[in-house]
Amino acid sequence: MKAKRIFSFFFSVLFVFAFAQNEKDSVKVKWKYEPNFMVGFDVLNAGIGVFSERKLFQGFVSTQLKGNLHAVADAGFEKNSYKKNGYDATVSGGFLKLGSFYMLAYDSENHLNGFYAGGKLAGSFYSQEYRAVPVRGYGGSETSVAFPASTQSSYWLEGTVGGRVQLFESPFYIDVNIQPKYLIFSTKQEEISPMIVPGFGKSSAKFNLGFSWNLAYRF
């Protein structure tokens, strides 16, 4: 009788241990990240730059973390000028955006096809030069002054709403999105707010809206 109890206890412990190990393994599999990447380039703004003063080159890298949650990083370079209301300014520099998005609706056969929304924190480090800044001269006359090139930085919050669709059965995708932006902080030269921020656009107002049309490739 005693031996029977010992064997029963022994096999019960083995069963509990095996069950717990299976649960542990299933959790590990459930939370395991498998490397996957999608790389895209904004062909729309790059093409528009051929016919305008604004030269904007930007791309992104995204990865599916878990389920419908994706991490994304954008990087780019912009060169532009501002000539309005007596100002004559030029800027050029790079920018970086880091954030994530969530697939709100997707194709049951391909979870990368669908619509998404998310947000990013962005920053730009650039060179600006004021060739003319309007000032009021002697007797109320209008004149302007110039300032040498300087290095500045700006930071903003950016939302993203867009969609992705696979091109036939290929690893290529079309990714289109709009980006509402809110400028948080900018350094100033001679207490003058920047006219243009690379990656953000014209910064005469705190709010701005961007748009991109990307051709992407999934690895």
Secondary structure, DSSP 8 states (H G I E B T S, - for coil): -HHHHHHHHHHHHHHHHHHHHHHHHHHHHHH------EEEEEHHHHHHGGGSS-EEEEEEEEEEEETTEEEEEEEEEEEEEEEETTEEEEEEEEEEEEEEEEEEEE-SS-TTSEEEEEEEEEEEEEEEEEEEEEEE-GGG-EEEEEEEEEEEEEEEEEEEEEEEEE-TTSSEEEEEEEEEEEEEEE--BTTB--SEETTTEE-SSSEEEEEEEEEEEE-
